[in-house]
Amino acid sequence: MTDTATAETAPRTDLFAKFDPIIQTRETLLASGVEDPYNLVMEKVLSPTRAICNGRDTILLGTYNYMGMTFDPDVLDAGKQALADFGSGTTGSRVLNGTYQGHKECEDALKEFYGMDHAMVFSTGYQANLGIIATIAGKGDYVVLDIDSHASIYDGCAMGKAEIVPFKHNDIEALEKRLKRIPEGAGILVVLEGVYSMLGDVAPLKEMVAICKKYGAMVLVDEAHSMGFIGENGRGVAEEQGIMDDVDFIIGTFSKSVGTVGGFCVSNHPKFDIMRLVCRPYVFTASLPPSVVATAATSIRKLMHGSNKRAHLWENSRTLHKGLLDLGFDLGTPEPQSAIIAVIMPDLQQGAMMWEALLREGLYVNLARPPATPANMTLLRCSLCAEHSEEEVQTILQMFERAGKAVGII
Ligand SMILES: Cc1ncc(COP(=O)(O)O)c(C=O)c1O
């Protein structure tokens, strides 16, 4: 026996005690007999819009595969070729042995896609926000951000130790009020999103960016949910609103329209390249596997010519939005603003019942709940794909009608 084993032990505080409320909520929900909405396994994925779940062919309406690139033959071929030519992984950081030809090609594709001077590829979009925000806004600087910002934006602020100044969601006046109060001469980064992922609503970027300029703030826009789809060339809401040249940094991800995994930042800032040496979530992690950057680069290049797909996705979004409204569902936006259509549920219990009823119908959507959602809402988040056919959208509406009536929501 060792000395430590015999030593008297002090009572321990259970570090898991803080999770008791969330454990309790989960147990109450599952005790009601509904299936766990956060534990679904896709047994086989058949296409961008269909998978086998619980042994049944299911329409996918809860992925971020907006442009349906995950099974694109050119994308798959590029990935297979890179796997054969470069192996399964880089086993290193971008600044050491982890930059392959494919990473450079992927950054070139991004520069071309956005028409920007610099592009930097990260291992996830989460790390891109974490890294860029934490590195450029440090102690003594201010980050002014929409209160509904993604967790990776908040985490970037916490890591950088800048002063966080949130403002009311999409409220132009609230943004100006906050900017007005910041001491003159302080460094200010305003962080906005093109499309907010919970309600699928679009930011008034044009007006907001004009105000940022007035107060000498730099602007970062996260276009995670708009890349590929919104804007004439799919560059996002900044393109749609004609302000590409006024934005300092655009953050994006490969895990949505691009159809794989990874993140990036593009910028015209002349000193941007120094980020490669000072940005810790870029330096201190392994780079993306060669097959991933090859699929991403191929997908990005194809998205430049995706106007037919974009038009079809808008059509799907309009049809689903109108159909759900006509059925009597309460939606997150008065009109379709993106590929995300959020159906507001009365509460978590009924939301989970509706989610399960839809799954039994053969439809998968996302059940979103606080703290991820704004204003304590429970949402059934529907994300459309350019590969959903017109018939599939009609089938989806019929499923919503049957499930909604069975659960008593409509
Ligand atoms: C707005 C926003 N930014 C960043 C991310 C992170 O992206 P990734 O999945 O590549 O980490 C997400 C992911 O959901 C997001 O919604």
The ligand as an SDF file (V2000), in Angstrom:
LIG
                    3D

 16 16  0  0  0  0  0  0  0  0999 V2000
  -22.7640   30.3930  -37.1530 C   0  0  0  0  0  0  0  0  0  0  0  0
  -21.8160   29.2510  -37.0000 C   0  0  0  0  0  0  0  0  0  0  0  0
  -20.5000   29.4960  -36.9400 N   0  0  0  0  0  0  0  0  0  0  0  0
  -19.6170   28.4970  -36.7900 C   0  0  0  0  0  0  0  0  0  0  0  0
  -20.0130   27.1880  -36.6890 C   0  0  0  0  0  0  0  0  0  0  0  0
  -18.9990   26.1060  -36.4870 C   0  0  0  0  0  0  0  0  0  0  0  0
  -18.7960   25.3600  -37.6320 O   0  0  0  0  0  0  0  0  0  0  0  0
  -18.0960   23.9330  -37.6230 P   0  0  0  0  0  0  0  0  0  0  0  0
  -19.1670   22.9120  -37.6570 O   0  0  0  0  0  0  0  0  0  0  0  0
  -17.2740   23.9180  -38.8570 O   0  0  0  0  0  0  0  0  0  0  0  0
  -17.2510   23.8490  -36.4030 O   0  0  0  0  0  0  0  0  0  0  0  0
  -21.3620   26.8810  -36.7500 C   0  0  0  0  0  0  0  0  0  0  0  0
  -21.8000   25.4830  -36.6520 C   0  0  0  0  0  0  0  0  0  0  0  0
  -22.9100   25.1070  -36.4710 O   0  0  0  0  0  0  0  0  0  0  0  0
  -22.2990   27.9350  -36.8960 C   0  0  0  0  0  0  0  0  0  0  0  0
  -23.6120   27.6990  -36.9240 O   0  0  0  0  0  0  0  0  0  0  0  0
  1  2  1  0
  2  3  1  0
  2 15  2  0
  3  4  2  0
  4  5  1  0
  5  6  1  0
  5 12  2  0
  6  7  1  0
  7  8  1  0
  8  9  2  0
  8 10  1  0
  8 11  1  0
 12 13  1  0
 12 15  1  0
 13 14  2  0
 15 16  1  0
M  END
$$$$
